[in-house]
Amino acid sequence: CSEPQKEDACRRVFCAGLLLGKSLPFPMRRKVALCCSLSTMAGAFMNSGAPSRRSLVMSSSSTSTGVSDVLAKAQWPEEWPYAFVDFSRQDEAKDGDFYSFPRFCYHVDDKAVAALTKYYASAFRDWEKPSVLDLCSSHVSHFPEEGQSYGERVALGMNESELKENPQCDRYVVKDLNEDPKLPFDDDTFDIVTNCVSIDYLTKPVDVCREVARVLKPGGAAIFALSNRCFPTKAVQIWLRTNDLEHVFIVGSYFHYASGLFKPPTATEVTPSGGSWAGGTSMAVDYLAVVRATVDK
């Protein structure tokens, strides 16, 4: 940013601090000083009739607010509330370099993996024999096998060594969605599109969601899982500046602003331990939430 832009951003962040006051817990208050995300939002919230940031993220400091409440009561700004800088990253080097080395491991707690598979087992029953696209995939997709029949299953990811070892998919595609968010599939190809704890790495998430809507069949659903872990140098700035409840809101907003292509998204917490919360931040090591949106066509 230029110096005038930085000064303006800091001014707006200061105003956001006045709006937020001191009632928020430290994990959220500290973000007021980080102008990348909140500077843009502050300007939107100060417009006449605009909701406050606390209502925008469902008062994340409240212990009575759960994952499912965030999208059930969401108040969406009329216009896209984020700025280009919100989707910048600490490491802007080519993603192909970062993902060139295979990582044959789970990126979340084993119990969280089991909880996600259990959630999939229930959700996939909405289709007799679903065809599934797994975005940002790797050597495993965590799909249920017992008692579940499938159509074609496709893994799309960055590392070929990982993808070719994935036994849960019939074929794979190596593609960098940050370079080109267009999905290499025909319209109305899949019943389900999954994304397991990787939405925080996408720099063009709404473009990807529009593509997801295009390749989903009528009645198809996007099922995106969120955790409280990430590679911080590759996660987008807005993800690093916000807490777990706000992450749910952010992912829900991607579907909301995807040109009306989805019905209102919903969210569910599937943390196996239940865990505890500090404001909008889960203290559980196995925290997991799922945002689901059905295509509107």
Phi, psi and omega in degrees: 000150173286165180300316176301322179295319180296318179298318179295319179297316180296322178298316181291324176297320178300318178296322178298322178297322177295322179293320185281330182066202183249017183278347181275151179291163184306318181305331178268322183298323183297335183286343178299330180280356182256099195284346186306310183270309192286336181300316179293316181297322183302318179299321180293322185286340181273358175293151180301127176081357181284148179288156176288163180296328181296320178287331181297323180253021175062042175047064188301343179283346184282130179289346181273352180271123178249176181304316183293336180287330189303311182271336179296329183241019184297139173246107186271131171301152182297327182243157176310119189270003186254160178248164180305321183295335179298339182250018170277168183222159177299320181250102180263013174294162183304134181296331179302327178290315182296320184265013182287337180262126181293145177236097182270073181207166172274144182260003173224171180304145180303322179292327176293322176299314180296323179293322179293317178300319178297318178297314178303317183302321178285314184293322184291343180293349177292347178236145181289316182212076189290141167269135190229136171248125178255108182277147180055043187277174180214221183279355179209146181245356176065025179283148174288146180245316184293123177074011182239126174258152183227156161276214179287140174241129185235133175255129176240123182202195188256335187245115184294324180299321177291311187299319184288348177265000182282110184279354186264003181232148183279331177205169182223160177228129175267119184203140176261105182288343175283333174282317183211106183284357181288129180274134185277054181221155178289163174301149172055049183262323190241152173274327185223140169237122180253157172212118184257108175045045180225000181296335181288351179261354184275127182269348177231059190296325181288323175299319178296318180296323176297319177293322176300316178299321181296317185275349176283143173286160174307131183085358180286164186225145169264132181232105185248123180265141182235140176235183176253028177235153178192168166273104190298332182287342181251350176285147180291153187302320183296332178290320181288337184266002186228165185261186188294319177294322178293327176301319178299315178299316182299312180295320175301324180292330177300316178291320182299318185269010181275053172058032178068023185273349181237151169287164182307130181287157176233163180224147180220135172270132180237023178303119185294328183275351186080301174070183178232165184235145171239099188065234180263014183248126177285137177267000184280136177286340180252026181302136176205134175230157179232128172254127183236137178221131179266135181293145183255078178204000000 
